[in-house]
Amino acid sequence: MKWEDLFLNGSLIDLDISFWRGQRKLLPEDLNLELGPAAERVFSLGRKRLIPREKMVSFQKVEHAARKAVDAASLPFPLSGARFIPTERVAELEMGLVALRFEFEDSARQFAFEYPQLRDEVRPVLVDAAGEVWRSIANSNGTNEVGREAFERQFLSRIESAYPDPRELSRKFRFRWRFFAITAPRNGTLTEETAIEATERARIRDSVRQKVTTQEEAEVRQVIASMATDLRAQLMGPISFVLEKVKRGESVNERSLSNLRRVCDRVKNLNFLGDVQLDQALKELQVSLVGVTAQEVRTVDGVRAQLQTAFTGVAAEIKTLAESDVESMATSLALGKRRFRL
């Protein structure tokens, strides 16, 4: 069981999005302040907005949409912090990311064009903020007006230093991604002493190779088991939520049933491991939801009882799957093929 066997079925994706947040966090030491005990209890310089909040919303929305799209098409990959995406989902995801990148870059160009004007608009607000900060400190420490102008100049100077140079602004905005796989070394590296015979060196090399191979197989099994467990858990949550409502006789709304159907579709699309047991549980669950409406669940006793029976069975089955040990989940892996069978 090798890494290349796993990556026949998909790849890792690393999404890298960053943008200038338009904020500056000021600390007392930035302004050579020594706040007294009373002031420290009630006062904090905190973050100051350098750009109107609404100008950053478009970037935040695009980033949220991009990360949501990646999460919907992939599974957590425990060894790297990246996400594992099945090959069948790559083209669709990349199309969506390309569209979002265009939107992000358009917003960045517009922001760069407006940047000088935005700085001018915010400056009067920052001047007022400097006065408020001074008054807050003066009231807490009993300080008089002496030194106020110097303080406000330093305050504004520190704020101004946080603005990027317009010529460097474009470097603050980045939207990119990459697909990649990981591999294990085929040969261990070893520092050899000249006195060791050739046969001994060969024995040591073989020992290192075997160790690397054994570690790799264990890691691959752990990763496969982790992704399979995560996928099963994604289905278990919505099932348990609806089932508990039905058991307690509480109202089940259409939104809950629609969400469960969406989760079923998502889990089915991400079952690149070929988890036959999970696939069977999905089919049973989807059959039990065919034609069922929230109103029927609320008003028809037979439908409620039927749904409770079906959900209870499927929930128990998925719970058993989720608690399976690593070896039982990975032993039937078909090496060298385009699909895994757990």
Protein Blocks (a to p, Z undefined) as FASTA:
>chain_A
ZZklmmmnbccddddddddehiacddfklnopacdfklmmmgcfbjadfbdfklmmmmmm
mmmmmmmmmmmmpccdfknopacddfklmmmmmmmmmmmmmmmmmmmmmmmmmmmmmmmm
mmmmmmmmmmmmmmmmmmmnopafehklmmmmmmmmmmmmmpccfklmmmmpccdddddd
ddddfbdcddddfklcfklmmmmmmmmmmmmmmmmmmmmmmmmmmmmmmmmmmmmmmmmm
mmmmmmnopacdfklmmmmmmmmmmmmmmmmnopaklmmmmmmmmmmmgopafklmmmmm
klmmmmmmmmmmmmmmmmmmmmpcfklmmmmpcehiabdcZZ
